[in-house]
Amino acid sequence: MGTESFRLFFVLIIVLLYSALADYYYHHHVNANRQRIILNGLFTHSQYPSIHFAVEQVNSQLLSQINLEFYLNETKGFIHCDVGTSVKTFFDMINQSSLPLSVLFTDACQNVLSYISDTATYFRLPVISFTDIDLSLSAKDRYPYFYHIVPSDHAHNLVRKQLLQYFNWTRFGLIYQHGSKYTLVSLI
C-alpha cells in the first residue's frame, strides 16, 4: 500500500506540473479557447488505476477551464525495461493521427529512457519521467526535452553530508545500485 501511495503522490505532482506547463503553452502558442489537454503515458498497465484516479481528482478539484484526458499506451505482454517494445509503442503513439501527442509521461528504465528521449528530441516532444535516472540523461544539450521529477543520486549528496554532520556520525554504510542496465525489474 505504501508503494501505491508513493506512486500516486508522484503522479499527482506530474499532472500538476504538466497543467502548469500546459497553461503557459496554451496562453502563448495555441488558441486559448481549447478546453482539452491530452496526456499520453507509456506505462505498464498496473500504473493505470493510480493515474486515472489522479486525473479524476485534478479535473474535479483543481482545473475549471481545462479537462485533462489520459491515454495509456501499452502493448500486451509489455515488459517494463524492454527497449524494442517500448520504442515500438512510442513510434505507434507518434504515428497515431487521431490523438495529438503533446507530452509523454513514463516510468521506463534508464536504458529505455535514453532511446525515447533521443527520439523525442527530433519531434520536440517533452518526456517527463518519475523514475531514478543516471546523470547521463541530465545532459540538456543531448536531451533538451527530457524532464525528471525524482532527483538523481548526485543531487542527494549534499543532504547525505548534512545528515552525517547533524548526527556527528563518523562511521556509516551506504548501499546503492550502480546503474540499472541489464537488470530485470520486477513487474509485481
Buried (B, 14 or more C-beta within 10 A) or exposed (E): EEEEEEBBEBBBBBBBBBBEBBBEBBEEEEEEEEEEBBBBBBBBEEBBEBBEEBBEEBBEEEBEEBBBEBEBBBEEEBBBBBBEBBBEBBEEBBEEEEEEBBBBBBBBBBBBBBBBBBBBBEEEBBBBBBBBBBEEBBEEEEBEBBBBBEEBBEEEEEEEEEEEEEEEEEEEEEEEEEEBEEEEBEEE
